[in-house]
Amino acid sequence: MSYVVRPGDTLWAIANRLGVGLPQLLAANPQLQNPNLIYVGQRLTVPTAAEYVVQPGDTFYAIAQRYRISVESLAAANPQIENPALIRPGMVIYIPARPVQQYIVQPGDTLWAIAQHFGTTVAALQQANPGVNPYQLRIGQRLNLPVSNQGQEQEIVVPRENYGYDEMMADLARLRQRYPFIEVGSIGQSVLGRDIPVVRLGTGPKEVHYNGAFHGEEWITAVLMMKFIEVYARAQQRGERIGNFHVPTLWRQTSLYVVPMVNPDGVEISQHGVDRSNPYYDLLLQANGGSTNFRTWAANARGVDLNNQFPANWEREAARGPRSPAPRNYSGTGPLTEPEAIAMADFTRAHDFRLVIAWHTQGEEIYWGYEGLEPPESEQITNLFVDISGYRPVRNLQSWAGYKDWFIQDWRRPGFTIEVGRGTNPLPITQFWPIWSRTIGIMLAGLTV
């Protein structure tokens, strides 16, 4: 990728704008005899820029958010695009590397949360940013990271609003590159052909399974799963503990299989709505009552609630719900008719899971029973999870055909649905870190029981 020098440019300003280090920019341009003498119209080589092919529905802002860079940096890296508001599918744009020494404020960020991301302190961040009001951070604002942190690895998974399928897949690629010992695969595809990824963490004989985002509007649980993948893999690489849990020991004893986003189509519908390029546009619009606001959409791309799809009293659940596609609670025409549910069932049957947890968002509760079929140890494990999190235990609920219901029914082993938050779906990203603090202990303890 090249850059043409403009009036007023300096090498430092160009490096900062394009998100590359000044030494890297100099190294890529050995023809510069004097870095203080550049001229308008001069063509410079810009290192470490990746190519991205614009997808339907993309905007400059969304792409910048996805790669955690500013719109200004993205525009500067693509001078061939005269109007960033007029990009079209198939167009190739260049993604500059994000500067290691700076961070772009995301929706829901606080100075404390940013300090946690980068393993520093609020005081150190304030010292590095003397003009910043810690109580009035702005989305898109640039923050300098403390010097002591500039050589450290950046966090890959950054919780932020509308963290969707593309963000997850991009982060999985980065995680696999940084932690090559993790295994990333696919359990199948969604209605619209999106892969449903699974990540294996650990090499032990005991198998455990966690999943998130069965419901589109509950996408924050996918972020929860992704953040745990990163934190757990990092601790393994460094041979560290997380609290009282020695990760290398857990890694040898247990294989954790995480499906971060069971319902990728539903997440995308919730976050971005639908347009006429969607083959189910008419069905979805009708199912949504004619409204183009799909923010609270839970179902898949055919209007089927995937957590009502399992053969555990499916008929009882179907009888009390909608009779046609809907934003939620429609059970479909039969159990396991939807490709996402079929993929989850086949995946589960292919393993010997000791315990499963399905992560949802509403109620701050732990559901642990099903028709009296759960083993006695389920109550003991629930009590442990309650002690860790403070969530309310609920043994039985007048609900059927859920994933954990089916798992308990067919395997007679511990299965849990954990509702991690409270409020209106989709939960705001500001709830992420409070939820994280209550659930990371459960995620670790679930590997030991």
C-alpha positions as CSV (number, residue, x, y, z in Angstrom):
1,M,0.0,0.0,0.0
2,S,1.3,3.5,-0.8
3,Y,0.5,7.0,0.5
4,V,0.9,10.3,-1.3
5,V,2.3,13.1,0.8
6,R,-0.1,16.1,1.3
7,P,0.5,19.7,2.2
8,G,1.4,20.0,5.9
9,D,2.3,16.3,6.3
10,T,5.2,15.1,8.4
11,L,6.3,11.5,8.8
12,W,5.2,11.5,12.4
13,A,1.7,12.7,11.4
14,I,1.5,10.2,8.6
15,A,2.5,7.3,10.9
16,N,0.0,8.4,13.5
17,R,-2.8,8.9,11.0
18,L,-2.2,5.5,9.4
19,G,-1.7,3.6,12.6
20,V,1.9,2.5,12.0
21,G,5.0,3.1,14.1
22,L,7.4,5.8,12.9
23,P,10.3,3.3,12.9
24,Q,8.3,0.9,10.7
25,L,7.4,3.7,8.3
26,L,11.0,4.7,8.0
27,A,12.1,1.0,7.5
28,A,9.6,0.7,4.7
29,N,11.0,3.8,2.9
30,P,14.8,3.4,2.8
31,Q,15.0,6.0,0.0
32,L,14.3,8.8,2.6
33,Q,17.8,10.3,3.3
34,N,16.3,12.8,5.7
35,P,13.0,12.0,7.3
36,N,12.4,15.7,8.0
37,L,12.5,16.4,4.2
38,I,9.4,15.0,2.5
39,Y,7.6,16.8,-0.3
40,V,4.0,17.1,-1.5
41,G,3.2,14.4,-4.0
42,Q,5.9,12.1,-2.8
43,R,4.8,8.4,-2.7
44,L,5.6,6.5,0.5
45,T,5.2,2.8,1.2
46,V,3.0,2.0,4.1
47,P,3.7,-1.3,5.9
48,T,1.4,-3.8,7.6
49,A,-1.8,-2.8,5.8
50,A,-4.3,-5.6,5.3
51,E,-6.8,-5.8,2.5
52,Y,-10.5,-6.0,3.2
53,V,-13.3,-6.7,0.7
54,V,-16.4,-4.6,1.4
55,Q,-19.5,-6.7,2.2
56,P,-23.2,-5.9,1.7
57,G,-24.3,-3.5,4.5
58,D,-20.8,-2.3,5.3
59,T,-20.1,1.3,6.1
60,F,-16.8,3.0,6.8
61,Y,-17.8,3.5,10.4
62,A,-18.7,-0.2,10.9
63,I,-15.5,-1.3,9.3
64,A,-13.5,1.0,11.5
65,Q,-15.3,-0.2,14.6
66,R,-14.7,-3.8,13.6
67,Y,-10.9,-3.3,13.4
68,R,-10.9,-0.8,16.3
69,I,-9.4,2.1,14.4
70,S,-10.7,5.6,13.8
71,V,-12.6,6.5,10.6
72,E,-10.0,9.2,10.0
73,S,-7.2,6.5,9.9
74,L,-9.2,4.3,7.6
75,A,-9.9,7.2,5.2
76,A,-6.3,8.3,5.3
77,A,-5.2,4.7,4.4
78,N,-7.6,4.8,1.4
79,P,-7.0,8.0,-0.6
80,Q,-8.4,6.3,-3.7
81,I,-11.9,6.4,-2.2
82,E,-13.1,9.9,-2.8
83,N,-16.4,9.6,-0.8
84,P,-16.3,7.1,2.1
85,A,-20.1,7.3,2.3
86,L,-20.2,5.7,-1.2
87,I,-18.5,2.3,-0.8
88,R,-20.0,-0.7,-2.5
89,P,-19.7,-4.5,-2.0
90,G,-16.6,-6.0,-3.6
91,M,-14.5,-2.9,-3.2
92,V,-11.1,-3.5,-1.7
93,I,-10.0,-1.2,1.0
94,Y,-6.8,-1.1,3.2
95,I,-6.9,-1.6,6.9
96,P,-4.0,0.1,8.7
97,A,-2.5,-1.5,11.8
98,R,-3.8,0.1,15.0
99,P,-1.0,2.0,16.9
100,V,0.2,0.0,19.8
101,Q,0.6,3.1,21.9
102,Q,-3.0,4.3,21.5
103,Y,-6.5,3.0,22.1
104,I,-9.8,4.2,20.5
105,V,-12.6,4.6,23.0
106,Q,-15.5,2.2,22.3
107,P,-19.2,2.5,23.4
108,G,-19.5,1.6,27.0
109,D,-15.8,2.1,27.8
110,T,-14.7,3.5,31.2
111,L,-11.2,4.4,32.2
112,W,-11.3,1.5,34.7
113,A,-12.4,-1.0,32.0
114,I,-9.7,0.2,29.6
115,A,-7.1,-0.1,32.4
116,Q,-8.3,-3.7,33.0
117,H,-7.9,-4.5,29.3
118,F,-4.3,-3.4,29.2
119,G,-3.1,-4.5,32.6
120,T,-2.5,-1.0,33.9
121,T,-4.0,1.4,36.4
122,V,-6.5,4.3,36.1
123,A,-3.8,6.5,37.6
124,A,-1.3,5.5,35.0
125,L,-3.8,6.1,32.2
126,Q,-4.7,9.6,33.7
127,Q,-1.0,10.4,33.8
128,A,-0.6,9.4,30.1
129,N,-3.7,11.5,29.2
130,P,-3.5,14.7,31.3
131,G,-6.2,16.5,29.3
132,V,-8.8,13.7,29.5
133,N,-11.8,13.9,31.8
134,P,-12.2,10.3,33.0
135,Y,-16.0,10.9,33.5
136,Q,-16.6,12.2,30.0
137,L,-14.9,9.8,27.6
138,R,-16.1,10.1,24.0
139,I,-16.6,7.3,21.5
140,G,-13.8,7.4,19.0
141,Q,-11.5,9.4,21.4
142,R,-7.8,8.5,21.3
143,L,-6.1,7.6,24.6
144,N,-2.4,7.2,25.0
145,L,-1.4,4.0,26.8
146,P,1.2,4.2,29.6
147,V,4.8,3.7,28.4
148,S,5.1,0.6,30.5
149,N,2.3,-1.0,28.5
150,Q,3.4,-0.1,25.0
151,G,5.5,-3.3,24.6
152,Q,2.7,-5.6,25.9
153,E,0.3,-7.5,23.7
154,Q,-2.9,-5.7,22.9
155,E,-6.2,-7.3,24.0
156,I,-7.8,-9.0,21.0
157,V,-11.4,-9.3,22.3
158,V,-12.6,-5.8,23.2
159,P,-16.3,-5.8,24.4
160,R,-18.2,-3.2,22.5
161,E,-21.6,-2.4,21.1
162,N,-22.8,-4.5,18.2
163,Y,-20.1,-7.1,18.6
164,G,-21.4,-9.4,15.9
165,Y,-20.4,-12.3,13.6
166,D,-17.7,-10.5,11.6
167,E,-16.1,-9.2,14.7
168,M,-16.1,-12.6,16.3
169,M,-14.6,-14.3,13.2
170,A,-11.9,-11.6,12.9
171,D,-11.1,-12.1,16.6
172,L,-11.0,-15.8,16.2
173,A,-8.4,-15.5,13.4
174,R,-6.3,-13.3,15.6
175,L,-6.6,-15.6,18.6
176,R,-5.6,-18.6,16.6
177,Q,-2.5,-16.7,15.3
178,R,-1.5,-15.6,18.8
179,Y,-2.3,-18.9,20.5
180,P,-1.7,-21.6,17.9
181,F,-2.4,-24.4,20.4
182,I,-6.1,-23.6,20.5
183,E,-8.3,-25.5,18.0
184,V,-10.9,-23.7,16.0
185,G,-13.4,-25.6,13.9
186,S,-17.0,-25.4,12.8
187,I,-20.0,-27.4,13.9
188,G,-22.1,-26.6,10.9
189,Q,-23.8,-23.6,9.1
190,S,-26.7,-21.3,9.8
191,V,-29.7,-20.9,7.5
192,L,-27.9,-18.2,5.6
193,G,-24.7,-20.2,5.3
194,R,-22.6,-18.7,8.1
195,D,-20.2,-21.1,9.8
196,I,-20.9,-21.8,13.4
197,P,-17.4,-21.9,15.0
198,V,-16.3,-24.0,17.9
199,V,-13.1,-23.5,19.9
200,R,-11.4,-26.3,21.9
201,L,-9.4,-25.2,24.9
202,G,-7.4,-28.0,26.6
203,T,-6.2,-31.5,25.9
204,G,-7.7,-33.5,28.8
205,P,-10.0,-36.5,28.6
206,K,-12.9,-34.8,30.5
207,E,-15.1,-32.9,28.1
208,V,-17.2,-29.8,29.0
209,H,-19.2,-27.5,26.7
210,Y,-20.3,-23.8,26.9
211,N,-22.3,-22.0,24.4
212,G,-23.6,-18.4,23.8
213,A,-26.0,-16.4,21.7
214,F,-28.7,-19.0,21.1
215,H,-30.8,-15.9,20.8
216,G,-29.8,-13.0,18.4
217,E,-30.5,-10.2,20.8
218,E,-28.4,-11.9,23.5
219,W,-25.2,-11.3,21.5
220,I,-23.4,-10.1,24.6
221,T,-23.1,-13.7,25.7
222,A,-20.9,-14.3,22.6
223,V,-18.6,-11.6,23.8
224,L,-18.5,-13.3,27.2
225,M,-17.5,-16.6,25.6
226,M,-14.9,-14.9,23.3
227,K,-13.3,-13.0,26.2
228,F,-13.0,-16.2,28.3
229,I,-11.3,-17.9,25.3
230,E,-8.7,-15.1,25.2
231,V,-8.1,-14.9,29.0
232,Y,-7.9,-18.7,29.4
233,A,-5.6,-19.2,26.4
234,R,-3.3,-16.4,27.6
235,A,-3.1,-17.9,31.0
236,Q,-2.2,-21.3,29.5
237,Q,0.5,-19.7,27.3
238,R,2.0,-18.0,30.3
239,G,1.6,-20.9,32.7
240,E,-0.4,-18.7,35.1
241,R,-3.3,-19.0,37.5
242,I,-6.6,-17.2,37.2
243,G,-7.5,-16.7,40.8
244,N,-7.2,-20.0,42.6
245,F,-7.3,-22.0,39.3
246,H,-4.0,-23.2,37.9
247,V,-4.8,-23.1,34.1
248,P,-2.0,-25.5,32.9
249,T,-3.4,-28.2,35.2
250,L,-7.0,-27.6,34.0
251,W,-5.7,-27.7,30.4
252,R,-4.3,-31.1,30.9
253,Q,-7.3,-32.5,32.7
254,T,-10.2,-31.0,30.7
255,S,-11.1,-30.2,27.1
256,L,-13.5,-27.3,27.0
257,Y,-15.5,-26.8,23.7
258,V,-17.0,-23.3,23.3
259,V,-19.5,-22.4,20.7
260,P,-19.6,-18.6,21.1
261,M,-22.4,-17.8,18.7
262,V,-25.0,-20.6,18.1
263,N,-27.3,-18.2,16.1
264,P,-25.1,-15.9,13.9
265,D,-28.0,-15.0,11.6
266,G,-30.1,-13.9,14.5
267,V,-27.3,-11.8,15.9
268,E,-26.8,-10.0,12.5
269,I,-30.6,-9.5,12.2
270,S,-30.8,-8.0,15.7
271,Q,-27.8,-5.7,15.1
272,H,-28.3,-4.7,11.5
273,G,-31.9,-5.5,10.5
274,V,-32.7,-7.0,7.1
275,D,-32.8,-5.8,3.5
276,R,-34.1,-7.2,0.3
277,S,-30.9,-9.1,-0.4
278,N,-32.0,-11.4,2.4
279,P,-33.9,-14.4,0.9
280,Y,-36.2,-14.4,3.9
281,Y,-36.9,-10.7,3.8
282,D,-40.7,-10.9,3.3
283,L,-41.0,-13.7,5.9
284,L,-38.9,-11.8,8.5
285,L,-40.8,-8.5,8.0
286,Q,-44.1,-10.2,8.4
287,A,-42.9,-12.1,11.4
288,N,-41.8,-8.8,12.9
289,G,-45.2,-7.3,12.5
290,G,-44.1,-5.2,9.6
291,S,-41.6,-3.3,11.6
292,T,-38.1,-2.8,10.3
293,N,-36.7,-2.5,13.8
294,F,-35.3,-5.9,14.6
295,R,-33.2,-4.9,17.6
296,T,-35.0,-7.4,19.9
297,W,-35.0,-10.2,17.4
298,A,-34.2,-13.6,19.1
299,A,-35.0,-16.2,16.5
300,N,-33.0,-17.5,13.5
301,A,-33.3,-16.3,9.9
302,R,-36.6,-18.3,9.5
303,G,-38.2,-16.9,12.6
304,V,-37.6,-20.1,14.6
305,D,-36.5,-19.9,18.3
306,L,-33.5,-22.2,18.4
307,N,-33.8,-22.8,22.1
308,N,-37.3,-24.3,21.5
309,Q,-36.0,-26.8,18.9
310,F,-34.9,-29.8,21.0
311,P,-36.7,-33.1,21.4
312,A,-37.5,-32.7,25.1
313,N,-41.3,-32.3,25.3
314,W,-41.2,-30.2,22.1
315,E,-44.9,-30.6,21.6
316,R,-45.8,-29.0,24.9
317,E,-43.5,-26.0,24.2
318,A,-44.9,-25.7,20.7
319,A,-48.5,-25.7,21.8
320,R,-48.1,-22.7,24.0
321,G,-46.1,-20.5,21.6
322,P,-46.7,-18.8,18.3
323,R,-48.0,-20.9,15.4
324,S,-45.9,-19.1,12.7
325,P,-42.5,-17.5,12.4
326,A,-42.0,-14.8,15.1
327,P,-39.2,-12.8,16.7
328,R,-39.1,-15.4,19.6
329,N,-40.8,-18.5,21.0
330,Y,-41.9,-20.1,17.7
331,S,-40.8,-23.7,18.0
332,G,-40.9,-24.5,14.3
333,T,-42.8,-27.3,12.6
334,G,-41.0,-30.0,14.5
335,P,-38.0,-30.6,16.7
336,L,-34.6,-30.2,15.1
337,T,-35.8,-28.7,11.8
338,E,-33.3,-25.8,11.8
339,P,-29.7,-26.3,10.7
340,E,-28.3,-24.5,13.8
341,A,-30.2,-26.8,16.2
342,I,-29.3,-29.8,14.1
343,A,-25.6,-28.8,14.2
344,M,-25.8,-28.4,18.0
345,A,-27.4,-31.8,18.5
346,D,-25.0,-33.6,16.2
347,F,-22.1,-31.8,17.9
348,T,-23.3,-32.8,21.3
349,R,-23.9,-36.4,20.3
350,A,-20.3,-36.6,18.9
351,H,-18.9,-35.8,22.4
352,D,-19.0,-37.2,25.9
353,F,-19.8,-34.0,27.8
354,R,-19.5,-34.2,31.5
355,L,-21.4,-30.9,31.9
356,V,-22.9,-28.2,29.6
357,I,-23.8,-24.6,30.2
358,A,-26.0,-22.5,27.9
359,W,-25.4,-18.8,28.6
360,H,-28.4,-16.4,28.3
361,T,-29.1,-12.9,29.5
362,Q,-32.3,-12.4,31.5
363,G,-32.9,-12.8,35.2
364,E,-29.6,-13.4,37.0
365,E,-30.7,-16.9,37.6
366,I,-29.3,-20.5,37.2
367,Y,-31.7,-23.1,35.8
368,W,-30.5,-26.5,36.7
369,G,-33.4,-29.0,36.7
370,Y,-35.6,-30.7,34.1
371,E,-38.6,-32.9,34.9
372,G,-36.6,-34.5,37.9
373,L,-34.2,-36.1,35.5
374,E,-31.1,-34.2,36.6
375,P,-28.6,-36.2,38.7
376,P,-28.3,-35.4,42.5
377,E,-24.9,-33.7,42.0
378,S,-26.5,-31.0,39.9
379,E,-27.8,-29.3,43.1
380,Q,-24.3,-29.4,44.6
381,I,-22.8,-27.8,41.5
382,T,-25.6,-25.2,41.4
383,N,-24.9,-24.3,45.0
384,L,-21.2,-23.8,44.1
385,F,-22.2,-21.6,41.2
386,V,-24.5,-19.6,43.4
387,D,-21.8,-19.0,46.0
388,I,-19.5,-17.7,43.2
389,S,-22.0,-15.5,41.4
390,G,-24.8,-14.6,43.7
391,Y,-27.3,-15.6,41.1
392,R,-30.7,-17.2,42.2
393,P,-31.0,-21.0,41.7
394,V,-34.2,-22.2,39.9
395,R,-34.7,-25.9,39.7
396,N,-37.8,-26.2,37.5
397,L,-39.5,-23.9,35.1
398,Q,-42.6,-24.3,33.0
399,S,-40.5,-24.5,29.8
400,W,-39.5,-27.3,27.6
401,A,-37.5,-28.1,24.4
402,G,-34.4,-26.1,25.4
403,Y,-30.9,-27.3,24.9
404,K,-30.1,-28.0,28.5
405,D,-33.5,-29.7,28.9
406,W,-32.6,-32.1,26.1
407,F,-29.1,-32.7,27.5
408,I,-30.4,-33.6,31.0
409,Q,-33.1,-35.8,29.5
410,D,-30.9,-37.8,27.2
411,W,-27.7,-37.9,29.2
412,R,-28.8,-37.6,32.9
413,R,-25.9,-35.3,33.5
414,P,-25.5,-31.8,34.8
415,G,-26.9,-29.2,32.4
416,F,-27.4,-25.5,33.1
417,T,-29.0,-22.4,31.6
418,I,-27.4,-19.3,33.2
419,E,-29.1,-16.0,32.8
420,V,-26.3,-13.5,33.4
421,G,-28.0,-10.1,33.4
422,R,-31.1,-8.1,34.0
423,G,-32.9,-5.4,32.0
424,T,-34.1,-5.0,28.4
425,N,-32.5,-7.1,25.6
426,P,-30.1,-6.5,24.0
427,L,-28.3,-5.7,27.2
428,P,-26.0,-2.6,27.0
429,I,-22.3,-3.3,26.8
430,T,-21.9,-1.3,30.0
431,Q,-23.2,-4.5,31.8
432,F,-20.3,-6.6,30.4
433,W,-17.7,-6.1,33.1
434,P,-20.1,-6.5,36.0
435,I,-21.4,-9.7,34.3
436,W,-17.8,-10.9,33.7
437,S,-16.9,-10.5,37.4
438,R,-19.8,-12.7,38.4
439,T,-19.4,-15.4,35.7
440,I,-15.6,-16.0,35.2
441,G,-15.6,-18.0,38.4
442,I,-18.4,-20.2,37.1
443,M,-16.6,-20.7,33.8
444,L,-13.5,-21.9,35.7
445,A,-15.3,-23.9,38.3
446,G,-17.3,-25.7,35.6
447,L,-14.1,-27.3,34.4
448,T,-13.3,-28.8,37.8
449,V,-16.5,-30.2,39.1
